[in-house]
């Protein structure tokens, strides 16, 4: 047998790639996703948007500093009693089931890539299947 060594990259780049985890009735955005938004800690609410592109579902999460009609409060994570500025959740089981079907409420998560909307820098786009 002819073995080849697999190169292991010693970078943290993969840990900071922008993604959203869907499951347990919530969307959880990681640090990489939050870093796409300028002045992220100032945002406290979000509206959920949806569109289709090339037959694929896109979910947009538009962030707001203050409550706006049809917006929902975002939950910022806490670690050792302190708010973590670069991650947040949107928790709403019926909404997750409507948008993502059974994957939205299963007791496991599915990760989706996240990008910043090039036209509106307050919208994170989740690329669905």
C-alpha positions, -999 to 999 in steps of 0.1 A, spaced: 0 0 0 13 35 -9 4 59 19 4 97 15 6 122 43 -24 145 46 -14 181 52 -30 197 82 -35 234 80 -28 253 112 -51 282 106 -83 293 123 -99 303 90 -124 274 90 -136 283 125 -145 318 113 -163 309 82 -198 324 83 -226 300 89 -260 296 105 -270 264 124 -306 255 120 -324 231 144 -340 229 179 -365 256 167 -339 283 162 -313 298 139 -279 303 155 -254 326 138 -217 321 145 -189 346 150 -180 346 114 -215 355 103 -218 383 129 -184 398 118 -200 404 84 -222 431 100 -206 464 108 -213 475 144 -231 442 151 -234 447 189 -258 476 183 -285 453 168 -313 438 189 -341 429 165 -344 411 132 -369 405 104 -370 373 85 -372 376 48 -374 349 21 -368 347 -16 -360 321 -43 -329 323 -66 -323 297 -92 -350 275 -76 -332 276 -42 -346 291 -10 -328 321 4 -335 333 39 -326 369 47 -322 381 83 -324 419 84 -310 434 116 -325 464 134 -313 484 164 -349 490 175 -382 472 172 -399 474 138 -432 459 128 -429 421 122 -394 421 138 -384 396 165 -360 401 194 -326 383 189 -310 364 217 -273 372 222 -254 343 238 -240 345 273 -208 329 284 -199 330 321 -227 355 326 -214 380 300 -230 387 266 -210 373 237 -210 402 212 -204 381 181 -231 354 180 -269 354 183 -300 332 180 -335 337 167 -358 313 185 -393 306 171 -402 269 166 -433 275 143 -413 299 121 -383 275 118 -407 247 108 -424 269 82 -390 279 67 -369 248 70 -395 220 75 -385 192 99 -349 203 99 -359 235 117 -373 217 147 -352 185 148 -330 179 179 -299 183 157 -285 211 137 -278 216 100 -253 242 90 -259 266 61 -234 291 46 -241 328 53 -232 358 32 -238 395 35 -263 410 11 -243 432 -13 -271 457 -16 -281 460 21 -253 456 46 -278 448 74 -290 416 58 -274 382 64 -284 357 37 -287 320 45 -284 298 15 -308 269 18 -312 238 -3 
